[in-house]
Amino acid sequence: MSNVRQWVCEMVLMARRQRLQQWFLLCALLLATGTLAQAVEPGVTILNENVSWCTIFHALRLQVAPECRGHLTKTIVLNEPSPPAPANRSCAFATTRIQFRFDSATLAPESQPPLDTLANVLKDARMADQVVRIEGHTDSLGSAIYNRRLSYKRALAVQHYLHAYRGVALTRIPAVGKGKDEPYDPDHPTSALNRRVQFVNLSAHCGQS
């Protein structure tokens, strides 16, 4: 009887090992083909509570503007002198303050103040040669195709506002839709942080004086 029990236990353990191996192989395949969502690149600042001129400029240039030195904000402490940019920091920021009508790409009125502030940063002489990509992102709800299309339309809506109403050249603000492929919080795929607009400075010298 003991031999039978031992045999049963061995078979159960073997089945579990095989199942784990199958899962590992599946995950490796999904990662290789890019099917699994990739987390957002490290060092992207979230600006929600304080979307100010100083915090946006700092996020996109990794520098503290002289007129901003000594200011204490909820997001960053701006001290003098400006420290060098860390290697893993991106010249980018994300925000959920840019809102849209439900299930549409129509900008909500409350989105205008942060976009106006961003436009003022982009029109500053120190940003004149900088190209900033507008990225639309969604959470994991809905199909990949639907989310990619919606996020692109929302990025275009932001681009249109900055160009048509604030005079920023289209060549400086390309728009893309990322859908749900690059969640800010991959551990919580339906988190509101994933439903965001992200701005990435594409200029190679974004962190240089």
N, C-alpha and C positions, 0 to 999 in steps of 0.2 A: 504493500500500500504506500509505503514511504517513497519507493521508487517511482510510482505513478505520480505522486504529488510533486516530486522533484522534476520529473519530465514535464509536467504541466507548467510549473513555474519557469522552467527554462524556455519553453515555447512562448509563454507570455512575454518574457524579457526580450526574446529575439524579435517578436512582433513589434514591440515598442521601439527597439533599436532601428528596425527597418523603417518604421513610420517617421522617426526623427530624421533619419537619413534622407527620406523623401522630402521632408519639409526643408531641410538644409539645401538640397539640390534645387528645389523650387525657388527658394529665396535667392540663391546664387544666380539662377537663370533670369529672374525678374530684374535683379540689379544689373545684370549684364546687358539686358535689352532696354533698360531705362523705364520699365513699367512701374516700379515703385516710385513714389513721390520722393523728390530730393529736397532736403531741408534748404532754406534760404542760406545764401553765403554768409559766413561769419562776419560779425562786426557791423551789421546794418542797424542803425539807430531807429528806435520807434519814437516818434514825436506825436504825442496825443494831447497831453495836458498843457504843453507849452509850445505851440507852433509859432515861434517868433522869428523875426528877421535874423537875430543872432544865432539861434539854434539851427536854423536851416542853413545859413552860411557855413557854420562850423561843421555840420554834417556833410555838406557837399564839397567842402574844400579841406576839411580836417585842419583848419586853422581858426584862430580867434581873431576876428577883425578888431583893429585897434579901438574902435568906438564901442566895442562890446566887452572889453577887458574890465574885470572887477565886478561884473554883473553875476548875481547868484540866481540860478533858475532851478526849476524842479527837475529838469532833465540833465543838465550838466553845470558844473561850476567853471566859470570862465575866469581864469587867473592869468597873471602875467609872469613870465612870457608864455607864448603858446608852445606846448611840448611837441616833439616830432610825432608823426603819425605812427602807431604801432603797425607791425607787418600784417596782422590779420584784420585790420580795420578797413572797411569799404567806404569809399566816398559816396555814401548813399543814406537815404532815410526812408522810412515807411510810416504811413499814418492811416488810421481809420477815421480821421476827422473829415475826410472827403466822402460825403454820403450821396447816395443815388436813390431815386424813387424805387419802390419795391419791384424787383424783377425787370429792371429797365436800365438804360444808360443815360437817363435824364438826371442831370446834377440837381441835388437839393439846394435850396437857398443857403443853408448853413455851410455849404462847401465853398462859397465865394471868399470869405475872409482868409482862410489858409492859402487858397490859390492866389489871391491878391498879394499876400505876403511873399509867396514863392516867386511870383512874377517880379516883385521889386528886387529880390535877390538876383534873379537871372539877368535883370537889366542893369545891375551894378557893373561898373567898369572893370572890376576885378574878376568878373564872371563872363566877360564879353566873348572869350574864345572857348568857353566850356560848352560841351554838348551833354545834355542831361536826358537820359531815356526815361520815358513814362511807362511804368509796368502796371497792368491791371492783374489782380490776383483774387481768387475766390476760395471758399472753403470746399470741403469734400462732397457736399450735397449736390446731386445732379450728375449728369453724364459728363465725361471729359470733353466731348465736342461742344456741348451746350455751354459749359463753363469757359472754355477757351474763347468761344465766340462772344459771350457776354463780357468777359474781362477785356477783350480787345476793343469792343464798342465803348466801354467805360474809359479805357485809356485814351481813345480817340476823342471822347467828350471832354476830357481834361485838356488834351492838346488843343482842341478847338477853342475852348475858353481862354487859354493862355495866349493863343495867337489872335483870335478875333477881337477879344475884349481887352487884352493887356499888351498886345503888340510884340509878343515874343516870336521870333522867326521860326517857321516850321522846321527848318534845317537844324535847329538847335534842340528840338524836343521831339525826337522820334517816339512813336508809340508802339507797344507790343502788348499782346494778351497772353498771360502765362496760365490762365485757368487755375486748376487746383494742383498743378505739377510741383510747385515750390512753396509749400506751406511754411509760414513763419514759425508755427508751433506744430510740428509733425506729430507730437504725442497726443494732441487734441485736434484732430482734423476738422472739426466743426467749430472751432474757436473763432470768435469775432476778430482776433488778431490776423487770421488768415484772409479775411475779407478786407483787403487793403489796397491802397495805391502806393506804389514804391517809385522812388526817383533815384536813378543811378547816374553818377557823373562818369561818363565814358572817356573823358580826357586823360591821357596817360600821365599828365603832370598835375592831377587834381590835388594831390597832397603837398605840392611844392609851392614855395613862395614865388 
